[in-house]
Amino acid sequence: MLVVTLRITSERCVVVSMKSKKPKGALEPLIEQLKSEDPAERTKAARALGDSKNTEGVAFLVIALKDKNRHVRRAASAALGNVWSDEAVLPLCATLKDADWFVRWNAALALGQIGDKKTEKHLIGALQDKNRYVRRNAAEALGNIRSLIATNGLIKALEDGDVDVRWNAAEALGKMRDDNATYALIRTLNDPDQFVRERAANALGRIRDQRAVPALINALSDIDNDVRKTVEEALEKIKQRA
């Protein structure tokens, strides 16, 4: 059985040694299956390794991120999100540049699940991805890791043409509680989508910046009941902080 040792640096992941070693238990047949000439079998193996949540399979899943078959790469990127290993972080960051949008989507999701701050700049770049689903997951991931250096990128994402990107950006800014986002979130109270307006109000309530009070008072007349309710809650939170 081939076991691969990886060296992770601040910029890259490289193979530094290979040696024979027998993996433990149920992993052995899965790793053998990952070498199959049949891409469907390799895909099944990658999924199963992810389901196992066993870190001994990480090095093999990292190699599978470079598989010539996109379905194998999709399965490997999703699997690494289940395992939550630091060893997978930089390889997943590189995978944000994969030619297949679904692989990039999985990589952004996985990085959000792992929650390592080394991913910040890569995920900020993914906010500009041509695929809206990738941008959605990048915004969500940045919120999960509370990335303060992502504030400007997320503010720009509040104007994205995709409603779910805007929703995730507002949610992320609320999690970060950075008052540098206050004025952008105030503008977002006028978003054409009621769900985005509600998230903007929620975020302003989390940030608790007094500068948002006049705009929130105006938003009490929003046509949507859920928005008005969240605005009331936001005003109460700001009042409690005063």
C-alpha positions in Angstrom: 0.0 0.0 0.0 1.3 3.4 -1.0 1.3 6.1 1.6 2.0 9.7 0.6 3.6 12.2 3.0 2.8 15.9 2.3 4.6 19.0 3.3 2.3 22.0 3.8 3.8 25.4 3.6 2.2 28.9 3.6 2.0 28.7 -0.2 1.8 25.2 -1.4 1.4 21.5 -0.8 4.1 19.1 -2.1 4.7 15.4 -1.9 7.9 14.8 0.0 8.0 11.0 0.4 6.2 7.9 -0.5 6.5 4.6 1.3 4.7 1.3 1.7 2.4 1.1 4.6 -0.8 -0.8 5.2 -3.7 1.5 6.2 -5.9 0.6 9.0 -9.2 -1.3 8.9 -11.8 -0.4 6.3 -9.6 2.3 4.7 -7.4 -0.2 2.8 -10.0 -1.3 0.3 -11.2 2.3 -0.2 -7.7 3.5 -1.0 -7.3 0.6 -3.4 -10.6 1.5 -5.0 -9.4 5.1 -5.4 -6.7 3.7 -7.7 -9.3 2.0 -10.0 -9.2 2.7 -13.7 -13.0 3.2 -13.5 -13.8 6.8 -12.6 -17.1 5.7 -11.1 -15.3 3.5 -8.7 -12.8 6.2 -7.8 -15.7 8.6 -7.1 -17.4 6.1 -4.8 -14.2 5.6 -2.9 -13.7 9.3 -2.4 -17.2 9.7 -1.1 -16.7 6.7 1.3 -13.5 8.2 2.6 -15.3 11.4 3.3 -18.0 9.6 5.1 -15.5 7.7 7.2 -14.1 11.1 8.6 -10.8 9.3 9.0 -7.8 11.6 8.6 -5.7 8.8 7.4 -7.4 9.1 4.0 -6.7 12.9 3.6 -3.4 12.5 1.7 -5.2 10.3 -0.9 -8.1 12.6 -1.2 -5.7 15.5 -1.8 -4.2 13.6 -4.7 -7.7 12.9 -6.0 -8.3 16.6 -6.2 -6.0 16.4 -9.3 -7.9 13.5 -10.9 -8.5 13.9 -14.6 -12.2 13.1 -14.0 -14.3 16.0 -12.7 -16.7 13.6 -10.8 -13.8 12.2 -8.8 -12.5 15.8 -8.1 -16.0 16.8 -7.0 -16.3 13.8 -4.6 -12.8 14.4 -3.2 -13.4 18.1 -2.5 -16.7 17.4 -0.8 -15.0 14.5 1.2 -12.3 16.8 2.5 -14.9 19.1 4.0 -16.2 16.2 6.0 -12.8 15.2 7.4 -11.9 18.7 8.6 -8.1 18.3 8.4 -5.6 21.2 8.4 -3.6 19.1 5.8 -6.4 19.7 3.3 -6.6 23.5 3.6 -4.0 24.7 1.1 -4.9 22.0 -1.5 -8.5 23.0 -1.3 -7.5 26.7 -1.7 -5.8 25.7 -4.9 -8.9 23.8 -6.0 -10.8 27.1 -6.0 -9.2 27.6 -9.4 -10.4 24.2 -10.8 -11.9 24.3 -14.3 -15.1 22.7 -13.0 -17.5 25.0 -11.1 -18.9 22.2 -9.0 -15.4 21.4 -7.7 -14.9 25.0 -6.9 -18.3 25.1 -5.1 -17.4 22.1 -3.0 -14.0 23.5 -2.2 -15.4 26.8 -0.9 -18.0 24.9 1.1 -15.3 22.6 2.6 -13.1 25.5 3.5 -16.0 27.1 5.3 -16.5 23.9 7.2 -12.8 23.6 8.2 -12.7 27.3 9.2 -9.0 28.0 8.9 -8.0 31.7 8.6 -5.2 30.8 6.1 -8.0 30.5 3.5 -9.2 34.2 3.8 -7.4 35.6 0.8 -8.3 32.7 -1.4 -12.0 32.9 -0.4 -12.0 36.7 -1.0 -10.8 36.0 -4.5 -13.6 33.4 -4.9 -16.2 36.2 -4.3 -15.3 37.2 -7.9 -15.9 33.8 -9.3 -17.9 33.7 -12.5 -20.2 31.2 -11.0 -22.9 32.4 -8.6 -22.9 29.2 -6.6 -19.2 29.5 -5.9 -19.6 33.1 -4.8 -22.4 32.1 -2.5 -20.3 29.5 -0.7 -17.3 31.8 -0.6 -19.4 34.5 1.2 -20.8 32.0 3.6 -17.3 30.5 4.3 -15.9 34.0 5.1 -18.7 34.5 7.6 -18.0 31.2 9.2 -14.3 32.0 9.8 -15.2 35.6 10.9 -12.7 37.1 8.4 -12.3 40.8 9.2 -10.0 41.3 6.2 -13.0 40.2 4.0 -15.2 43.2 4.9 -14.5 45.2 1.7 -15.1 42.1 -0.5 -18.3 41.3 1.3 -19.5 44.9 1.0 -19.0 44.6 -2.7 -20.9 41.3 -2.7 -23.9 43.1 -1.3 -24.4 44.4 -4.8 -24.0 41.1 -6.5 -26.6 40.3 -9.2 -27.4 37.0 -7.4 -29.8 37.4 -4.5 -28.3 34.5 -2.5 -24.8 36.0 -2.8 -26.2 39.2 -1.3 -28.0 37.3 1.4 -24.9 35.3 2.4 -22.8 38.5 2.3 -25.2 40.3 4.7 -25.2 37.3 7.0 -21.4 37.1 6.9 -21.0 40.8 7.8 -23.4 40.3 10.7 -21.3 37.4 12.1 -18.2 39.5 11.8 -19.7 42.5 13.6 -17.4 45.0 11.9 -18.9 48.5 12.1 -17.0 49.4 8.9 -19.9 47.6 7.1 -22.6 49.7 8.7 -23.2 52.2 5.9 -23.2 49.4 3.2 -25.7 47.4 5.3 -27.9 50.6 5.7 -28.0 50.9 1.9 -28.9 47.2 1.7 -32.1 48.0 3.7 -33.4 49.1 0.3 -32.5 45.9 -1.5 -35.3 44.8 -3.8 -35.4 41.4 -2.1 -37.1 41.2 1.3 -34.9 38.4 2.5 -31.8 40.4 1.8 -33.3 43.4 3.6 -34.1 41.2 6.6 -30.5 39.9 6.7 -29.2 43.5 6.5 -31.4 44.5 9.4 -30.3 41.5 11.4 -26.6 42.3 10.7 -27.1 45.8 11.8 -28.6 44.5 15.0 -25.5 42.4 15.6 -23.1 45.2 15.0 -25.1 47.6 17.2 -23.8 50.7 15.6 -25.7 53.9 16.7 -25.3 55.3 13.2 -27.8 52.8 11.9 -30.7 54.0 14.0 -32.2 56.6 11.7 -32.2 54.2 8.7 -33.6 51.4 10.9 -36.4 53.7 12.1 -37.3 54.4 8.4 -37.2 50.6 7.7 -40.0 50.1 10.3 -42.3 51.0 7.4 -41.0 48.2 5.2 -43.8 46.4 3.3 -42.6 43.0 4.6 -43.7 41.9 8.1 -40.5 39.8 8.7 -38.3 42.7 7.8 -40.2 45.0 10.1 -39.9 42.5 13.0 -36.2 42.1 12.5 -35.8 45.9 12.3 -37.5 46.2 15.7 -35.2 43.6 17.2 -32.2 45.4 15.8 -33.3 48.7 17.3 -33.8 47.0 20.6 -30.2 45.5 20.5 -28.7 48.9 19.7 -30.7 50.5 22.5 -29.4 47.9 25.0 -25.9 48.7 24.0 -26.3 52.5 24.5 
